[in-house]
Amino acid sequence: MPKGKTKKFIDKKNSVTFHLVHRSQRDPLIADETAPQRVLVPIGDTQSAKFEKKKDDSKRKEEQRKYGIYFDDDYDYLQHLKDVNTLTAEWERVDSTTSKINESHNAPKINLPSSVFASNVEEKVGF
């Protein structure tokens, strides 16, 4: 029996969750008998985002109390409040190269074969 701290089997802050779904009929690999009939689809909300959301809920509820909103549910009523003295929209040009770098930096570090995911190309008509 190890004593002291041990490394957890699953790191919930950095984990990635998938749904196992049937391959789309528009996927060209559906006709391939060697390709699996089911594919993994990553769930957009990671465990770390859920953990951060719980922290944000207390800040949001405190902000709601400041404006006189005392409902005790998970709906964000602050999204409807607008400051009348500010502009409603501001446009800022963003290079596409910076967004690609950010996406690759935030990508989960997991190595799975490409055959377990849906292909990026879809046909217009299914089989």
Summary of the structure (lengths in Angstrom):
residues: 127
radius of gyration: 22.1
end to end distance: 55.9
largest distance: 64.4
contacts: 197
relative contact order: 0.21
helix: 33%
strand: 9%
